[in-house]
Amino acid sequence: MYKEVRDSSAMGYMATKPTMIITTLHPSEIVNAGVFGAYTNISPTQVGIAISTSSHTYANILANREFVINIPGADIVKTIRVIADSIPEEKSEVDEAGLTLKDGIATKTPSIAECVAAVEFVFDQEVSIGAHCFMIGKVVGGWIKEQFLDTDGKIDIFKARVIKDFKYPKPLYVLPGEVIEG
Ligand SMILES: Cc1cc2nc3c(=O)[nH]c(=O)nc-3n(C[C@H](O)[C@H](O)[C@H](O)COP(=O)(O)O)c2cc1C
């Protein structure tokens, strides 16, 4: 079962900012997917991502003014290679990876059903940084699979087994480990 929301509580579904997959819509309605690790939350309702200006993701965000951050669990880590590959824009990485789409909640852009959660954004502004742009979005909704919800309404990163790239471009990821109280 999915818990679906149309507010900023969805920001809690990407706690720890694991490696994520962004889905965007090409003007032809083909769903593009790309893998991104360089992002952070910049306010309770905004996220910023360093996105290459040569990527399809960048062009689609400017064209459609929305994007979805999908959080994969370790069970679909093997699909990351396919999704991060450069494939022609007439094809969808989601199909190539054997994944399926789930309709957007507050966006036209669909998410990836096999992920543990997805957070939907409307494009806010961009800051140019050389070959990348820092793309800022404002949250409008999202969903999480109920079995991965923690008691505080955020994602339980241990149950969800989110992954974080730490040797990019080597395909190596870490899983959530020890917790210490500060
Ligand atoms: C683990 C991982 C992390 C990545 N992080 C970023 C990133 O933060 N920014 C970026 O521009 N590209 C990043 N990439 C590369 C993009 O996924 C790659 O350029 C992809 O082809 C973009 O897809 P698109 O052209 O369909 O948008 C990353 C790739 C991997 C495998």
The ligand as a Tripos MOL2 file, in Angstrom:
@<TRIPOS>MOLECULE
LIG
   31    33     1     0     0
SMALL
NO_CHARGES

@<TRIPOS>ATOM
      1 C1         25.5480    7.0210   -8.7420 C.3       1 LIG1
      2 C2         25.4560    8.1050   -9.7740 C.ar      1 LIG1
      3 C3         25.3400    9.4400   -9.3750 C.ar      1 LIG1
      4 C4         25.2290   10.4730  -10.3370 C.ar      1 LIG1
      5 N1         25.1050   11.7710   -9.9020 N.ar      1 LIG1
      6 C5         24.9820   12.7680  -10.8070 C.ar      1 LIG1
      7 C6         24.7730   14.1230  -10.3740 C.ar      1 LIG1
      8 O1         24.6540   14.4130   -9.1830 O.2       1 LIG1
      9 N2         24.6630   15.0820  -11.3390 N.ar      1 LIG1
     10 C7         24.7230   14.7970  -12.6820 C.ar      1 LIG1
     11 O2         24.6150   15.7150  -13.5100 O.2       1 LIG1
     12 N3         24.9020   13.5080  -13.1250 N.ar      1 LIG1
     13 C8         25.0140   12.5090  -12.2230 C.ar      1 LIG1
     14 N4         25.1820   11.2010  -12.6460 N.ar      1 LIG1
     15 C9         25.2540   10.9360  -14.0950 C.3       1 LIG1
     16 C10        23.8610   10.8710  -14.7460 C.3       1 LIG1
     17 O3         23.0890    9.8310  -14.1870 O.3       1 LIG1
     18 C11        24.0090   10.5860  -16.2690 C.3       1 LIG1
     19 O4         24.6240   11.7010  -16.8490 O.3       1 LIG1
     20 C12        22.7180   10.2970  -16.9590 C.3       1 LIG1
     21 O5         22.9930    9.8960  -18.2930 O.3       1 LIG1
     22 C13        21.7620   11.4750  -17.0200 C.3       1 LIG1
     23 O6         20.5810   11.0180  -17.6160 O.3       1 LIG1
     24 P1         19.7020   11.8720  -18.6270 P.3       1 LIG1
     25 O7         20.5850   12.3980  -19.7570 O.co2     1 LIG1
     26 O8         18.6670   10.9190  -19.0880 O.co2     1 LIG1
     27 O9         19.1540   13.0100  -17.8270 O.co2     1 LIG1
     28 C14        25.2710   10.1570  -11.7140 C.ar      1 LIG1
     29 C15        25.3660    8.8090  -12.1130 C.ar      1 LIG1
     30 C16        25.4490    7.8020  -11.1590 C.ar      1 LIG1
     31 C17        25.5520    6.3600  -11.6040 C.3       1 LIG1
@<TRIPOS>BOND
     1     1     2 1
     2     2     3 ar
     3     2    30 ar
     4     3     4 ar
     5     4     5 ar
     6     4    28 ar
     7     5     6 ar
     8     6     7 ar
     9     6    13 1
    10     7     8 2
    11     7     9 ar
    12     9    10 ar
    13    10    11 2
    14    10    12 ar
    15    12    13 ar
    16    13    14 ar
    17    14    15 1
    18    14    28 ar
    19    15    16 1
    20    16    17 1
    21    16    18 1
    22    18    19 1
    23    18    20 1
    24    20    21 1
    25    20    22 1
    26    22    23 1
    27    23    24 1
    28    24    25 2
    29    24    26 1
    30    24    27 1
    31    28    29 ar
    32    29    30 ar
    33    30    31 1
@<TRIPOS>SUBSTRUCTURE
     1 LIG1         1 GROUP 0 **** ****
